[in-house]
């Protein structure tokens, strides 16, 4: 039987308004995990609980979300998590669960900073591409070689920016460079630029880190600025994402939520340095991984996207650009849009759950992160976990959580739900 938490005011929700006043330090300290477990054990009868948000029509769904996350922590799928969710510019849920590690005294809070892993591809690289596309500095149909001379070879000259964004470039998915004794950024890039294509550009879908690494390098050539610095000035600062950015490698940081105990490569707990080995070799700045952020910042980003590119009264992106980049490009080949992913509409489980609409778009990250947005209902949900702690080899314990959290958010907002969507 599903366990329930009887008092929303005790455990859960930091129900925040969606204006910039949400970025405060008024988020209360959560109860300890032991206290959370005790609360769960009090009752198995789902109570009706109140909420300060008139938008929430079925608050029990948010209570159920609390119970689900605690169950996953008890199953040691991850030691800590943060959820942020909302509709339009209203935040209906923002809460932390558990701790940095199973024996840590540091709680995971909405301000806790996580390694986003592949969310870097959309929050950083794709957003930068959208801005440069709008400014006319980047042509989606142009060959990558126009911007990145390393692609000016007979094999790569027909690869376009569009191919990189849709993962149809023919490039390999990745290479475990650290296992091949490749430990310098120069050697990594030489390999990316010279490794033979697996298929002709446009022929097949193959999710590729190589493509997004190349796209970030092209952006550096276009802007004449380092990728991390450009993203800071043109994305994170305008969106008040004050805790978001790339982090250099070589110096651990105990204030960041840790990822894996790496006994194979770095020989230490990875904390405050990018988990992805290739991004680590590249110095922590790459187009496919390397961004760190928290739920507060990502809520700003999600609100901007769902509001047609508007943040704090300013037009950050044009709605037409968002629509273009978040629509699936060829469903016969994959669910991919331009940089973004879209919801599975078949019987396969989706990390967007079963209720988010057919135009929903989002992305996931290997470390246990995800962001999903439904433009029709304007619902959005962010899940941050460190599911790779202490090892990545426990994905079976984590599987299915993203979709469950999305479902609870949608039920909270729109219950009863028309299942004939």
BELKAUR-V571048 format. One line per field, one symbol per residue. psi: psi as a letter, one per 20 degrees, with the letter a starting at -180 (. if undefined). A space follows every 50 residues. Layout:
psi->???
This chain:
psi->ppqqphohhggepnoqrjriihmrkjpqprqrhghgggghigqjporpqr qioihoimhhhhghgggghhghghjlhqhqqpppqapcjppipoqqpbrg rhjqjoqprhippqoiciihhghfghggggghghijipphiqqhhhhohi jmqhhihiprhggghjlkiiqrgrpmhhijkojqhghghhghiipqqhrq pihqpooohhghghghhhhhhgikqqgggghghifgghjkmijprqpqqi oqoiiqprdqonihfilrpoojqpgphghghjjiorihriqqrrhgghhg gghggikkjppkjqogqqhhggggijpphniigrjqbngrrrppjbiqqq ijaihqrijqqarrqhikrqpqpohgikqqpppprmijpiqikkhhhhpi gghgggghggghhkqqpojk.
